[in-house]
Amino acid sequence: MDIPKDYTPPHITVLLQPEGREFALPRPKTVLQLLRKLEIRRGAALVIRNGGLLTEDRQVLPGDHITVRLVTSSG
């Protein structure tokens, strides 16, 4: 099967907080893959889609708008 020349893989939009930086990425398959791609360690961010928190095993869907909110511990 030939891939058309104008083919682009599915993307997602990521809003990185608290910086407020928004950008598009080729879609990772899971939240854990997204965190790895962003070089964010596990547990260091909340990942949110449509107002709901996502666990690391959840699928990321083409066209998703994902908020990645970095969290810090003051312990």
Backbone hydrogen bonds in HBPLUS format (Angstrom, degrees):
<---DONOR---> <-ACCEPTOR-->    atom                        ^
c    i                          cat <-CA-CA->   ^        H-A-AA   ^      H-
h    n   atom  resd res      DA  || num        DHA   H-A  angle D-A-AA Bond
n    s   type  num  typ     dist DA aas  dist angle  dist       angle   num
A0007-TYR N   A0004-PRO O   3.12 MM   3  5.36 162.3  2.15 114.9 116.6     1
A0027-ARG N   A0010-PRO O   2.80 MM  17  5.65 173.7  1.80 145.7 144.1     2
A0063-GLY N   A0011-HIS O   2.85 MM  52  5.82 161.0  1.89 160.7 164.6     3
A0012-ILE N   A0025-LEU O   2.87 MM  13  5.50 151.1  1.95 155.3 165.0     4
A0025-LEU N   A0012-ILE O   2.95 MM  13  5.50 155.8  2.01 152.2 159.3     5
A0013-THR N   A0064-ASP O   2.87 MM  51  6.25 168.6  1.88 163.8 167.2     6
A0066-ILE N   A0013-THR O   2.78 MM  53  6.12 164.3  1.80 171.4 171.3     7
A0014-VAL N   A0023-PHE O   2.79 MM   9  5.50 174.3  1.80 171.8 172.6     8
A0023-PHE N   A0014-VAL O   2.98 MM   9  5.50 153.5  2.06 150.0 158.5     9
A0015-LEU N   A0066-ILE O   2.79 MM  51  6.22 155.5  1.85 157.0 164.3    10
A0068-VAL N   A0015-LEU O   2.86 MM  53  6.11 163.4  1.89 153.1 157.7    11
A0016-LEU N   A0021-ARG O   2.76 MM   5  5.24 170.4  1.77 166.9 164.7    12
A0020-GLY N   A0016-LEU O   2.80 MM   4  5.62 133.5  2.02 142.8 157.6    13
A0017-GLN N   A0068-VAL O   2.88 MM  51  6.10 171.7  1.89 152.1 154.5    14
A0070-LEU N   A0017-GLN O   2.99 MM  53  6.17 170.4  2.00 153.9 150.9    15
A0060-VAL N   A0029-LYS O   3.04 MM  31  5.43 154.5  2.11 119.7 123.9    16
A0034-LEU N   A0030-THR O   3.06 MM   4  6.40 148.6  2.16 142.6 151.7    17
A0031-VAL N   A0058-ARG O   3.03 MM  27  5.85 140.1  2.19 158.3 169.2    18
A0034-LEU N   A0031-VAL O   3.06 MM   3  4.95 115.7  2.49  92.2 108.3    19
A0035-LEU N   A0031-VAL O   2.92 MM   4  6.28 161.2  1.95 157.0 161.0    20
A0032-LEU N   A0056-GLU O   3.02 MM  24  4.63 147.9  2.13 139.2 129.2    21
A0036-ARG N   A0032-LEU O   2.99 MM   4  6.25 157.9  2.04 148.8 155.0    22
A0037-LYS N   A0033-GLN O   2.91 MM   4  6.09 157.8  1.96 145.9 152.0    23
A0038-LEU N   A0034-LEU O   2.97 MM   4  6.24 148.0  2.07 149.2 158.0    24
A0040-ILE N   A0035-LEU O   2.91 MM   5  5.13 177.0  1.91 152.0 152.9    25
A0039-GLU N   A0036-ARG O   2.97 MM   3  4.81 152.5  2.05  99.3 108.0    26
A0044-ALA N   A0041-ARG O   3.08 MM   3  5.61 156.4  2.14 137.6 138.2    27
A0071-VAL N   A0044-ALA O   2.93 MM  27  5.58 171.7  1.94 137.4 138.8    28
A0046-LEU N   A0069-ARG O   2.81 MM  23  5.07 160.4  1.85 142.2 145.4    29
A0069-ARG N   A0046-LEU O   2.82 MM  23  5.07 160.3  1.85 155.0 158.3    30
A0054-LEU N   A0047-VAL O   2.77 MM   7  5.50 153.2  1.84 164.8 163.9    31
A0048-ILE N   A0067-THR O   2.82 MM  19  5.02 165.2  1.84 153.2 157.9    32
A0067-THR N   A0048-ILE O   2.89 MM  19  5.02 168.6  1.90 149.2 153.0    33
A0049-ARG N   A0052-GLY O   2.92 MM   3  5.40 160.8  1.96 153.8 156.7    34
A0052-GLY N   A0049-ARG O   2.97 MM   3  5.40 167.5  1.98 121.4 124.3    35
A0058-ARG N   A0055-THR O   3.09 MM   3  5.62 166.0  2.11 119.7 124.2    36
A0064-ASP N   A0061-LEU O   3.02 MM   3  5.49 156.2  2.08 141.9 140.5    37
